[in-house]
Amino acid sequence: MNRSAPGNRSPTGGGTRRRGWGRVPEQQDHARVGTAVGRRGGQPLLSSRLTPTVPPEPVVARPRLLRRLDEGGAGPVTLVAAPAGWGKTTLLASWVRLTEPEYASAPAWVSVEAGDDGDRLWAYLAAALRTATRAADDDLVTPLPTGPPRPDQLELLAAGLAAAPRPVLLVLDDLHRITDPAALSGLEFLLRHSEQRLRLVVGARAGLPLALHRLRLAGELTEIGPDDLAFTDDEVADLLTAHGAPLPTEAVRRLRERTGGWPAALRIAALALRGQPDPERWVGQFGGDQPEIAGYLHEEVLAAMDPADRDLLRRTALADTVCADLAEALTGRTDAGQALADLARAGGLLRREDSRPPWYRCDPLLADLLRAELARLPDDEVRELHARASDWYADAERPADGLRHALAAGRWDLAADLFVAHWPELTRYDHDPVDGPPPPSPPPDAVAADPEVALASAAERAYAGDLGAAAGHLRTAAGYADALPVPRRDRFLRLATALELTLARLVGDLPQARAAAARLLRTRATAAPPSGSPVGPSVDPAGGSPTGVSTRDSTVEDADLRAFTGTALGLVEMSGGGLPDTRFVRVRAAAREAGRPRTELVAASRAALLLAVRGDLRSAEQAARDALGMPPWRGWSCRLDCGYAYLALAVVALHRDQPEEAAANLALAGPAFGVPDVPEAVGEPVAGAVFALCRAALDRDSGDPAAAQRLLVRAREALPHEPAATELSSLLRAAEAETRAERGDLDGARALLAGATGDAGTPALDVALSRLSLRAGDVGAAGRALPDWQASPATAWPLPVRLDAGLLEAVLAERAGDVRRAGRVLEQVLDLAGPQGCRRAFTRAEPSVRDLLAARLDAGTAHFALVSDLVRGVEESTPRPAVVPVGLLDEPLTERELTILRYLQSILSNVEIASELSLSVNTVKTHVRNIYRKLGATRRREAVRRARELRLI
């Protein structure tokens, strides 16, 4: 079925379509609710239950879901399963009205109501099926029953369906309302014995007593659940526009995240937005505790829930995510894990995350409502729940969550212990929001007794992104430093300085971060207090804490400080557009030494991307795969780290001339930065720029330089105007200039490079200018612009820039007639490219590079396998006529002869060529003789030269 034809529907689901059933013809005169279309034992059948529900306008077209239903409708059973408000009925009704006539007649529709027993259901089924097959009744071998079928009549009904010339489509909406297993077993009988002529599409909530497992195993079930029904950003934007309440892209994204894509909540929001004076501010405050949303959740979701399950959800809403053990700790229920699994299977309420053991996340709006209910419980009961949570998280080595709940419970001693023991892990490295109200501030007497509590509060607020409150807690703590005994004061000041560094990093203040890092590193000599020293109430005399965490030895503490400060400085430099690859390599080693896997993951993922940009592809690939192979650690979000790793792999694949793999990794990387199709990655300028460079290169390869140019312009404009971003800005500007030149805009490319070349920090621009001059035919200008890629400072350039410069020098030498020098330079370029597997610099270089590579095969090269592979790669990427022009050869070469001709460029003997191609030596010799004859050559070198002149190789 064609869902993309422009006449199929209007943007909001209405309007005229070319094909489709519209209202079922036989029911058009009975479409009013309550009108009887038949009787069952004196009891009328309502036409409204036999007609697709008319969705409320406006309806947003959702082609991706319509296509899923099209695909599912070609099989036996399609199940659309989700809780209330997920748009099941609207989707099914829209699909039925747009379904093209490939079935026996109009689709049969039955709306199931509460209280329907088996007889009543089958009365409606028979009426719907009679209507659906009436148009083709004359063609049926066995007529359908004329009344509600009894169980013994199922065979007759199955035979009638089997005799239909084309499949019969039956849509059953709200089938979960049927509780009679015998009624549904009758449906299963029809599916098994109607010879694939019955296609069943079901809309239901949870608890459907159909044999779904059997259908799944047989490949006969198509399932559409809440994850599929959730609105995408584009669909949310369409819905808001249709309701006359459009929002900017960022506000649309926030609304989709807050609602989880839940259609009912989005429709409520769309209706409410029309009357808001400040829609964006309203979206920022939108939550499940608002009256309209709360009322819907109470009536449609919570009212039908078992009270014990509702209490479970309310208590576990204390945490962002919950597992079986945590739920048991919070509720005391030994069956909490099974209850969570059952609620997740119901769909919509809990989402199971991809983890072992399973963790669950509550729908965001429902979580808001449950937390509002939780807040109405007595304070002592709420604090007890937080205390249980803090103990569980502390035992599970999840210090960030444990700290938050310890503060909320007023467990000041535990909060201080967690901070002192785990301070390097209590810093934020991603942009995911932290939900929930802030915990209460510790009272003055608690801070006076243990000033580390104020530092713990500062760390918790910094982790949540509330930097103002964090700075306030830090100032409060600082007032108690002088009164502390010396060993404890040294530790206190070190921890306070670490928090200052964290705050400077989070605001992107590089000078402040450097100053704080320097002060922190100066404390390395006093990093560990001697055993038995008076360390205050948070640490016992042996150097451990009441929670059992021992003070780490000075070597590990030193590694901790180096890893922490290096990570902070590296991230600040990247926020300004810098490329501190060596810093993150050192950080990774220090984090491993200190036993801080979270810091190691951050360093490995950033190092992977930065090494890939530098051209150290082997190290980049290893670091990226190491990062992706690290298990999720203590509840931290690794989404951003994985995004960096996938982006690094995309860059590696691009330079190795593997475009499909590069595109696949780009697709995996994009969502981690929040905006997969644009370069302005929020808070991650380096990732955004590299993403744009990679995507633009693929666009150019696919023949869309205009899209590449637009992307590069946006990326360059989004880059911070900081000195640290000069190198990255040069790479973007150089790529944009080459793209403009490729489109024929040489003047625009020159203007872009004018005044930006010639500096020591802009080799990419110098190379771009040299290539541009060569393209314009000015060989002299190309030579003057070309930087010295073999000088000592050039070792710091990105490897792809050096390779481009070297290839340009080889081309210029060849143009000047110095073939020996051209070959020598090319060999040096191959020396650089070979260890990293760089191919793109050759396959996408000037056309004459191909001839230089082919000449190396004749002259001899230390990189024979690589050059042979590159020659083939250049041939594949260089457009050439599909056939040799008429008149150049009297008799064209066969495919096999062309293959052997390519091998003749090498130094392989006939015996070796035969081995490579799995042919006999005599066969190869015969082909060689034919090649010589057709090319008018008498020896190998002459044949190769003639073939190159004809552009055959």
Summary of the structure (lengths in Angstrom):
residues: 953
radius of gyration: 34.9
end to end distance: 45.4
largest distance: 103.1
contacts: 3174
relative contact order: 0.03
helix: 62%
strand: 5%
